[in-house]
Amino acid sequence: MLEELRLSDNSIAITVSPTWVPPFSLGIIVLRSCQLGPKFPMWLRWQTHVMSLDISNTSINDIIPDWFWTAASSVAFLNIRNNQITGFLPSTMEFMRAEVMDFSSNQLGGPIPKLPITLIDLDLSRNNLVGPLPLDFGAPGLEKLFLYNNMISGAIPSSLCKLRSLRSLDLSRNNLNGSIADCPVNESSSNMTDLSIVNLSFRNNNLSGEFPSLLQKCPRLIFLDLGHNQFSGALPAWIGEKLSSLSFLRLRSNMFYGHIPDELTELVNLQYLDLGYNNISGSIPRSIINCTGMTQTRDNDDLGDAFTSGVYSAGSDLVDYTENFTVLTKGQERLYTGEIIYMVNLDLSCNNLMGEIPGEISALVALKSLNLSWNNFNGNIPENIGALMQVESLDLSHNDLSGEIPSSLSALTSLSRLNLSYNNLGGKIPTGNQLQTLEDPAYIYIGNPGLCGPPLSVNCSSQPEPIPGENHGDASDDLVSLFLAMGSGYVMGLWLVFCTFLFKRRWRVSWYLLCDSLYDWVYVHVAITWSSLRGKING
């Protein structure tokens, strides 16, 4: 008797009559990437003893029938992902016995019902689910919950605190709002800090409030993405102590303000930090050199196993990096999957940071992307910037950087995107290696009138050699000072004479007599001279 049917990853088209009743009862059905659709396969109705069912990517474009949930009530592994299946999740879903459910990339709608008590892994991402998150998920052993790319609304319920086994939670790209509340007191226990969450993403929602204090109860957290929300307030100092395992931190496009806390650099495993598009002020902490995740380079031997399995190991914890992770690098938002373990990134762009770029930046030799654009940095580019041999994208544009471009920049053999535009850089542009192969080379240096040499049309022979440390605004400042001194001297002298005449009557009378005598003398001499000239002309 046939018990298993495995035909996955073929182009086989399985076409049977809708009324066909199969003469077998299968325990395992794996038809992934076969051609079952467009109608939902009716013969599955008679397969009531299936333990594992995979009909993912089978071109089904149909409403999921009610009988399916009854037929699949005993299925432990259920995968219908990547079809065009419509319909709603049943209210009886909690009575199913599934351990793994993958319904992602379909068109399922409606609210999320209470989940099976046996459920460990649930993926409902990329559907049309609506309504709030359930107040009771009903799956205490749930380890993975992916609900991203839906239309789920409302606040994040405290019922998440009951999911003590939850390791990966992705609620990104929904319509969630409000602040993230701490776990209620009545949910506390003597070991409340031991939440198991490792991978957490709330990206692209409307969440607000300060940096969630709930995260203090997540000491195993490795991956945290709060980007593209409305969070505000200062970054907490406890982040370095409470989240000591953190490797990936993205807070992009929020309203955080204040300085970058020194405690943030205590995250020695931190390899991906994105604080772009906030209101962060102050300077870059020199202690950033403590982030060994950015200072130690990796090779394929170190991370080969993690790359092939799609997971990243940190101590005893694993993070499952899905296809949902995107990074902004080389001026584009790119999709990363397992390769994120190789991505070492520092993005502080579009903030209010100031001061000099610390030389310690050059010690972050594992960086693939460095973006400090649209800030108020001044001073010179660190001379040893060429030590960043792994960097592929470097953006220092729209700052107030001055001095020459370090010649060590030409040593960046991995560089594929460079932007130094709109600063106050001067001198000759260095050449060599990757600098000669970059796209749109003139745009790289635009907005720096003091630069010369290729790829610009300005000849360096017509440019004065810049003096190291010279402030090119000194000449104009001296001229302004000269005019100010002359003007103030004239006014002071005029007032001195006026005050003297005002209080010294004798001097004032003598001055007026002198002026009268001078006037008479000039008048007489002019009259005599004019009379003499007129007589000569008439004669």
C-alpha positions as CSV (number, residue, x, y, z in Angstrom):
1,M,0.0,0.0,0.0
2,L,1.4,3.4,-1.0
3,E,2.2,5.5,2.1
4,E,4.4,8.3,0.8
5,L,4.2,10.4,-2.3
6,R,7.4,12.5,-3.0
7,L,7.5,14.3,-6.3
8,S,8.9,17.7,-5.3
9,D,11.0,20.1,-7.4
10,N,9.7,18.7,-10.7
11,S,7.7,20.2,-13.6
12,I,5.2,17.4,-13.4
13,A,1.6,18.4,-13.9
14,I,-0.7,16.3,-11.7
15,T,-4.2,16.4,-13.3
16,V,-7.0,14.2,-12.0
17,S,-10.8,14.4,-12.0
18,P,-12.3,16.5,-9.2
19,T,-14.4,13.4,-8.3
20,W,-11.4,11.0,-8.1
21,V,-11.1,9.1,-4.9
22,P,-7.5,7.8,-4.5
23,P,-7.2,4.1,-3.6
24,F,-4.5,4.8,-1.0
25,S,-4.1,6.6,2.3
26,L,-0.9,8.6,2.5
27,G,1.1,9.6,5.5
28,I,3.6,11.9,3.7
29,I,2.7,14.0,0.7
30,V,5.6,16.2,-0.8
31,L,4.6,17.8,-4.1
32,R,6.6,21.1,-3.8
33,S,7.0,22.9,-7.1
34,C,4.8,20.5,-9.0
35,Q,1.8,21.7,-11.1
36,L,-1.3,21.0,-9.1
37,G,-3.3,24.2,-9.8
38,P,-5.0,26.3,-10.6
39,K,-7.8,24.6,-8.6
40,F,-7.3,23.3,-5.2
41,P,-6.6,19.5,-5.4
42,M,-9.9,17.9,-4.3
43,W,-8.4,14.4,-3.9
44,L,-6.6,15.7,-0.7
45,R,-10.0,15.6,1.0
46,W,-9.7,11.8,1.4
47,Q,-6.2,11.9,2.8
48,T,-7.1,12.2,6.5
49,H,-4.1,10.4,8.0
50,V,-1.4,12.7,6.6
51,M,1.4,13.7,9.0
52,S,3.4,15.8,6.5
53,L,1.9,17.8,3.7
54,D,3.9,20.1,1.4
55,I,2.0,21.6,-1.6
56,S,4.0,24.8,-1.7
57,N,4.7,26.6,-5.0
58,T,2.2,24.5,-6.9
59,S,0.4,27.2,-8.9
60,I,-2.8,26.9,-6.9
61,N,-5.1,30.0,-7.4
62,D,-8.2,29.1,-5.5
63,I,-10.2,29.6,-2.3
64,I,-9.1,27.2,0.4
65,P,-12.1,24.9,1.0
66,D,-13.5,24.3,4.4
67,W,-12.9,20.6,4.3
68,F,-9.2,21.1,4.0
69,W,-8.9,22.2,7.7
70,T,-10.7,19.0,8.8
71,A,-8.6,16.8,6.5
72,A,-5.4,18.5,7.7
73,S,-6.3,18.5,11.4
74,S,-3.8,15.8,12.2
75,V,-1.0,17.1,10.0
76,A,2.2,17.9,12.0
77,F,4.0,19.6,9.1
78,L,1.8,21.8,6.8
79,N,3.3,23.9,4.0
80,I,1.1,25.7,1.4
81,R,3.4,28.7,0.8
82,N,3.9,30.6,-2.4
83,N,0.6,30.1,-4.1
84,Q,-2.4,32.4,-4.7
85,I,-4.6,30.8,-2.1
86,T,-7.4,33.0,-0.8
87,G,-9.8,32.6,2.1
88,F,-9.7,32.8,5.9
89,L,-8.0,31.0,8.7
90,P,-10.6,28.9,10.6
91,S,-11.8,29.6,14.1
92,T,-11.2,25.9,14.8
93,M,-7.5,26.2,14.0
94,E,-6.7,25.9,17.7
95,F,-7.9,22.2,17.6
96,M,-5.4,21.2,14.9
97,R,-2.2,19.3,15.9
98,A,0.3,21.0,13.7
99,E,3.8,21.7,14.9
100,V,5.0,23.6,11.8
101,M,2.7,25.8,9.6
102,D,3.9,27.8,6.6
103,F,1.1,29.7,4.8
104,S,3.4,32.5,3.6
105,S,3.1,34.3,0.3
106,N,-0.6,33.8,-0.4
107,Q,-3.6,36.0,-0.2
108,L,-5.2,34.8,3.0
109,G,-7.3,37.4,4.8
110,G,-9.2,37.9,8.0
111,P,-7.9,38.0,11.6
112,I,-5.4,35.6,13.3
113,P,-7.3,33.0,15.3
114,K,-6.1,31.2,18.4
115,L,-3.3,28.9,17.5
116,P,-2.9,25.1,18.0
117,I,-1.4,24.3,21.4
118,T,1.2,22.1,19.7
119,L,2.5,24.7,17.3
120,I,6.2,25.5,17.3
121,D,6.8,27.3,14.0
122,L,4.3,29.6,12.2
123,D,4.9,31.7,9.1
124,L,1.9,33.8,7.8
125,S,4.0,36.5,6.2
126,R,3.1,38.2,2.9
127,N,-0.7,37.7,3.1
128,N,-3.6,40.1,3.7
129,L,-4.3,39.4,7.3
130,V,-6.1,42.2,9.2
131,G,-7.2,43.1,12.7
132,P,-5.3,43.1,15.9
133,L,-2.9,40.4,17.3
134,P,-4.7,37.9,19.4
135,L,-4.9,38.5,23.2
136,D,-4.2,34.8,23.6
137,F,-2.0,33.1,21.1
138,G,-2.7,29.8,22.6
139,A,0.7,28.2,21.6
140,P,2.9,28.3,24.7
141,G,5.7,26.4,23.0
142,L,5.8,28.7,19.9
143,E,9.4,29.4,18.9
144,K,9.1,31.2,15.6
145,L,6.3,33.6,14.6
146,F,6.6,35.5,11.2
147,L,3.7,37.9,10.4
148,Y,5.5,40.5,8.4
149,N,4.0,42.1,5.3
150,N,0.3,42.0,6.3
151,M,-2.2,44.6,7.4
152,I,-2.3,43.8,11.1
153,S,-3.3,46.8,13.2
154,G,-3.6,47.8,16.8
155,A,-1.1,47.6,19.7
156,I,1.3,44.9,20.5
157,P,-0.4,42.9,23.3
158,S,1.3,41.8,26.5
159,S,0.3,38.3,25.6
160,L,3.6,38.0,23.8
161,C,5.2,37.9,27.3
162,K,3.6,34.4,27.7
163,L,5.5,33.1,24.8
164,R,8.6,32.2,26.8
165,S,10.0,29.8,24.2
166,L,9.7,32.4,21.3
167,R,13.1,32.9,19.6
168,S,12.2,34.7,16.4
169,L,9.4,37.3,16.1
170,D,8.9,39.4,12.9
171,L,6.0,41.8,12.8
172,S,7.5,44.2,10.3
173,R,5.6,46.0,7.6
174,N,2.2,46.1,9.2
175,N,0.0,48.8,10.7
176,L,0.8,48.3,14.4
177,N,0.7,51.4,16.5
178,G,1.2,52.7,20.1
179,S,4.0,52.0,22.4
180,I,5.5,48.7,23.4
181,A,4.5,48.1,27.0
182,D,6.5,46.2,29.5
183,C,5.4,42.7,30.7
184,P,2.7,43.1,33.3
185,V,3.6,42.4,36.9
186,N,1.2,39.4,37.2
187,E,3.2,37.7,34.3
188,S,6.4,38.0,36.3
189,S,8.3,35.2,37.8
190,S,11.6,34.8,39.7
191,N,13.2,34.3,36.3
192,M,11.4,37.0,34.3
193,T,14.6,38.1,32.5
194,D,15.0,34.8,30.8
195,L,12.8,35.5,27.7
196,S,14.2,33.4,24.8
197,I,13.8,36.0,22.1
198,V,16.8,36.2,19.8
199,N,15.6,37.7,16.6
200,L,13.1,40.6,16.8
201,S,11.8,42.9,14.1
202,F,9.1,45.6,14.4
203,R,10.3,47.5,11.3
204,N,8.0,49.7,9.2
205,N,5.0,50.2,11.5
206,N,3.7,53.2,13.4
207,L,5.1,52.3,16.8
208,S,6.0,55.1,19.2
209,G,7.3,55.8,22.6
210,E,10.8,55.5,24.0
211,F,13.2,52.7,23.4
212,P,11.2,49.7,24.7
213,S,12.1,48.8,28.3
214,L,10.7,45.4,27.6
215,L,14.0,44.6,25.9
216,Q,15.8,44.6,29.2
217,K,14.2,41.2,29.6
218,C,15.7,39.9,26.4
219,P,19.4,39.2,27.3
220,R,19.8,36.7,24.4
221,L,18.8,39.2,21.7
222,I,21.1,39.1,18.7
223,F,19.1,40.8,16.0
224,L,16.9,43.9,16.7
225,D,15.2,46.0,14.1
226,L,13.0,49.0,15.2
227,G,13.6,51.0,12.0
228,H,11.0,53.1,10.2
229,N,8.7,53.8,13.2
230,Q,8.1,56.8,15.4
231,F,10.2,55.9,18.4
232,S,11.7,58.9,20.3
233,G,13.8,59.8,23.3
234,A,17.4,59.1,24.1
235,L,19.2,55.8,23.6
236,P,19.3,54.1,27.0
237,A,22.6,53.5,28.8
238,W,21.5,50.0,29.8
239,I,21.7,48.8,26.2
240,G,25.3,47.8,26.6
241,E,24.7,45.7,29.8
242,K,21.3,44.2,29.2
243,L,21.7,43.4,25.5
244,S,25.3,42.2,25.6
245,S,24.8,39.6,22.8
246,L,23.5,42.1,20.3
247,S,25.1,41.8,16.9
248,F,22.6,43.7,14.6
249,L,20.9,46.9,15.7
250,R,18.9,49.0,13.3
251,L,17.0,52.1,14.6
252,R,16.9,53.9,11.3
253,S,14.2,56.5,10.5
254,N,12.9,57.3,14.0
255,M,13.0,60.3,16.2
256,F,15.7,59.3,18.7
257,Y,17.8,62.2,20.0
258,G,20.7,62.8,22.3
259,H,24.3,61.5,22.2
260,I,25.4,58.0,21.2
261,P,25.9,56.5,24.7
262,D,29.4,55.2,25.4
263,E,27.7,52.1,26.7
264,L,26.6,51.2,23.2
265,T,30.2,50.5,22.3
266,E,30.3,47.9,25.0
267,L,28.4,45.6,22.6
268,V,31.6,43.8,21.6
269,N,29.7,41.5,19.1
270,L,28.0,44.5,17.3
271,Q,28.7,44.3,13.6
272,Y,25.7,46.1,12.1
273,L,24.7,49.5,13.5
274,D,22.2,51.7,11.7
275,L,21.2,55.0,13.4
276,G,20.5,56.8,10.2
277,Y,17.7,59.4,9.9
278,N,17.3,60.4,13.5
279,N,18.2,63.5,15.6
280,I,21.3,62.1,17.2
281,S,23.8,64.8,18.2
282,G,27.3,65.0,19.7
283,S,30.3,63.1,18.4
284,I,31.2,59.6,17.5
285,P,32.6,57.9,20.7
286,R,36.2,57.0,20.3
287,S,35.4,53.8,22.3
288,I,33.7,52.5,19.1
289,I,37.0,50.7,18.6
290,N,35.7,48.3,21.3
291,C,33.2,46.8,18.9
292,T,35.2,43.8,17.9
293,G,32.4,42.7,15.6
294,M,33.6,45.5,13.3
295,T,37.3,45.2,13.9
296,Q,37.8,41.5,13.2
297,T,37.6,40.4,9.6
298,R,35.9,37.1,8.7
299,D,36.6,34.6,6.0
300,N,34.6,31.9,4.4
301,D,36.1,29.2,6.7
302,D,34.9,31.0,9.8
303,L,31.3,31.3,8.7
304,G,30.9,28.7,5.9
305,D,28.7,26.5,7.9
306,A,26.5,29.3,9.0
307,F,26.2,30.6,5.4
308,T,25.1,27.4,3.9
309,S,22.5,26.7,6.7
310,G,21.1,30.2,6.7
311,V,21.7,30.6,10.5
312,Y,24.2,32.6,12.5
313,S,25.6,31.3,15.7
314,A,26.3,33.4,18.8
315,G,27.1,31.3,21.8
316,S,24.4,28.7,22.2
317,D,21.8,30.8,20.3
318,L,20.9,30.7,16.6
319,V,19.3,33.4,14.5
320,D,17.3,32.3,11.4
321,Y,17.9,35.1,8.9
322,T,15.0,35.2,6.5
323,E,14.5,36.8,3.1
324,N,12.9,39.7,4.9
325,F,16.2,41.5,5.8
326,T,17.2,44.5,3.7
327,V,20.2,46.7,4.1
328,L,21.0,50.2,2.7
329,T,24.4,50.1,1.0
330,K,26.0,51.5,-2.1
331,G,23.1,54.0,-2.2
332,Q,20.5,51.2,-2.7
333,E,18.3,49.1,-0.4
334,R,19.4,45.5,-1.0
335,L,17.9,42.2,0.0
336,Y,20.0,39.9,2.1
337,T,19.3,36.3,3.2
338,G,21.9,34.1,4.8
339,E,24.6,36.5,3.6
340,I,23.7,39.0,6.3
341,I,26.3,37.2,8.5
342,Y,28.9,38.7,6.3
343,M,27.4,42.2,6.4
344,V,29.4,44.6,8.6
345,N,27.9,48.1,8.5
346,L,28.0,51.4,10.3
347,D,25.4,54.0,9.2
348,L,25.1,57.3,11.1
349,S,23.8,59.3,8.2
350,C,21.3,62.2,8.3
351,N,21.7,63.2,12.0
352,N,23.2,66.2,13.8
353,L,26.6,64.7,14.7
354,M,29.6,67.0,14.8
355,G,33.2,67.3,15.6
356,E,36.0,65.4,13.8
357,I,35.7,61.9,12.5
358,P,37.8,59.9,15.0
359,G,40.8,58.1,13.8
360,E,39.5,55.0,15.6
361,I,37.1,54.6,12.7
362,S,40.0,53.3,10.6
363,A,40.4,50.4,13.1
364,L,37.0,49.0,12.1
365,V,38.7,47.0,9.4
366,A,35.8,44.5,8.9
367,L,33.4,47.2,7.7
368,K,31.7,46.6,4.3
369,S,29.8,49.9,4.4
370,L,30.4,53.2,6.1
371,N,27.9,56.1,5.8
372,L,28.5,59.3,7.7
373,S,26.8,61.6,5.2
374,W,24.5,64.6,6.0
375,N,25.9,65.5,9.3
376,N,28.1,68.4,10.6
377,F,31.5,66.7,10.8
378,N,34.5,68.9,10.3
379,G,38.3,68.6,10.3
380,N,40.2,66.3,8.0
381,I,39.3,62.8,6.8
382,P,41.3,60.4,8.9
383,E,44.7,59.9,7.3
384,N,44.7,56.1,7.7
385,I,41.2,55.7,6.2
386,G,42.9,53.3,3.7
387,A,43.1,50.7,6.4
388,L,39.4,49.8,5.7
389,M,40.4,47.3,3.1
390,Q,37.0,45.5,3.2
391,V,34.9,48.5,2.7
392,E,32.8,48.5,-0.5
393,S,30.7,51.7,0.1
394,L,32.0,54.9,1.7
395,D,29.9,58.0,2.0
396,L,31.1,61.1,3.7
397,S,29.1,63.6,1.6
398,H,27.3,66.7,2.9
399,N,29.5,67.6,5.8
400,D,32.1,70.3,6.5
401,L,35.2,68.2,6.0
402,S,38.3,70.1,5.0
403,G,42.0,69.5,4.0
404,E,43.2,67.1,1.4
405,I,41.8,63.7,0.5
406,P,44.2,61.2,2.1
407,S,46.3,59.3,-0.5
408,S,45.6,56.1,1.4
409,L,42.1,56.1,-0.1
410,S,43.5,54.7,-3.2
411,A,44.4,51.5,-1.3
412,L,40.7,50.5,-0.9
413,T,40.7,47.8,-3.5
414,S,37.2,46.6,-2.6
415,L,35.6,50.0,-3.0
416,S,32.8,50.2,-5.5
417,R,30.9,53.3,-4.3
418,L,32.5,56.6,-3.0
419,N,30.8,59.9,-2.2
420,L,32.8,62.9,-0.9
421,S,30.6,65.6,-2.4
422,Y,29.6,68.8,-0.8
423,N,32.4,69.4,1.7
424,N,35.3,71.8,1.8
425,L,38.0,69.5,0.6
426,G,40.9,70.9,-1.3
427,G,44.1,69.8,-3.1
428,K,44.8,67.2,-5.7
429,I,42.5,64.2,-6.0
430,P,44.4,60.9,-5.4
431,T,44.5,58.3,-8.1
432,G,45.0,54.6,-8.5
433,N,43.4,51.2,-8.0
434,Q,39.6,51.3,-7.6
435,L,39.4,55.1,-7.7
436,Q,39.9,55.0,-11.5
437,T,37.0,52.5,-12.0
438,L,34.2,54.1,-10.0
439,E,31.0,55.1,-11.7
440,D,30.1,58.8,-12.2
441,P,33.5,60.0,-11.0
442,A,32.8,63.7,-11.3
443,Y,29.8,63.5,-9.0
444,I,31.9,61.9,-6.3
445,Y,33.8,65.2,-5.7
446,I,31.2,67.8,-6.7
447,G,30.7,70.7,-4.2
448,N,34.4,70.9,-3.2
449,P,35.7,74.0,-5.1
450,G,39.2,73.5,-3.8
451,L,39.8,70.1,-5.4
452,C,41.7,69.7,-8.7
453,G,43.0,67.1,-11.0
454,P,41.3,64.2,-12.8
455,P,38.4,63.4,-13.0
456,L,37.7,67.1,-12.6
457,S,38.5,69.6,-15.4
458,V,40.3,71.9,-13.0
459,N,44.1,71.8,-13.5
460,C,46.1,71.6,-10.3
461,S,48.8,74.0,-11.8
462,S,46.3,76.8,-11.6
463,Q,45.3,76.0,-8.0
464,P,47.4,77.2,-5.1
465,E,49.0,74.4,-3.0
466,P,47.0,74.0,0.2
467,I,48.9,74.5,3.4
468,P,48.2,71.7,5.9
469,G,45.9,72.9,8.6
470,E,45.4,76.2,6.8
471,N,42.0,77.8,7.2
472,H,41.1,79.2,3.8
473,G,38.8,81.7,5.4
474,D,41.6,83.6,7.1
475,A,42.2,86.1,4.3
476,S,38.6,87.3,4.1
477,D,38.4,87.4,7.9
478,D,41.5,89.7,8.0
479,L,40.0,92.0,5.4
480,V,36.8,92.3,7.5
481,S,38.8,93.0,10.6
482,L,40.7,95.8,8.8
483,F,37.6,97.6,7.7
484,L,36.1,97.2,11.2
485,A,39.2,98.7,12.8
486,M,39.2,101.7,10.3
487,G,35.5,102.4,10.8
488,S,35.7,102.2,14.6
489,G,38.8,104.5,14.6
490,Y,37.1,107.1,12.5
491,V,34.0,107.1,14.7
492,M,36.1,107.4,17.9
493,G,38.2,110.2,16.5
494,L,35.1,112.2,15.4
495,W,33.5,111.8,18.8
496,L,36.7,112.9,20.6
497,V,36.8,116.2,18.7
498,F,33.1,116.7,19.2
499,C,33.3,116.1,22.9
500,T,36.3,118.4,23.3
501,F,34.5,121.4,21.6
502,L,31.4,120.6,23.6
503,F,33.1,121.1,27.0
504,K,35.9,123.6,26.1
505,R,34.3,127.0,25.2
506,R,37.6,128.8,24.6
507,W,38.7,126.1,22.1
508,R,35.3,126.2,20.4
509,V,35.5,130.0,20.0
510,S,39.0,129.8,18.7
511,W,38.0,127.1,16.2
512,Y,35.1,129.2,14.9
513,L,37.4,132.3,14.6
514,L,40.0,130.2,12.7
515,C,37.3,129.0,10.4
516,D,36.1,132.5,9.7
517,S,39.6,133.8,9.1
518,L,40.3,130.9,6.7
519,Y,37.0,131.6,4.9
520,D,37.8,135.3,4.5
521,W,41.3,134.6,3.3
522,V,40.1,132.1,0.7
523,Y,37.3,134.4,-0.5
524,V,39.6,137.4,-1.0
525,H,42.2,135.4,-2.9
526,V,39.6,133.8,-5.1
527,A,37.9,137.2,-5.9
528,I,41.2,138.8,-6.7
529,T,42.3,136.0,-9.0
530,W,39.0,135.9,-10.8
531,S,39.0,139.7,-11.3
532,S,42.5,139.5,-12.8
533,L,41.6,136.7,-15.1
534,R,38.5,138.5,-16.4
535,G,40.5,141.7,-17.1
536,K,43.0,139.8,-19.2
537,I,40.2,138.0,-21.1
538,N,38.4,141.3,-21.9
539,G,41.6,143.1,-22.8
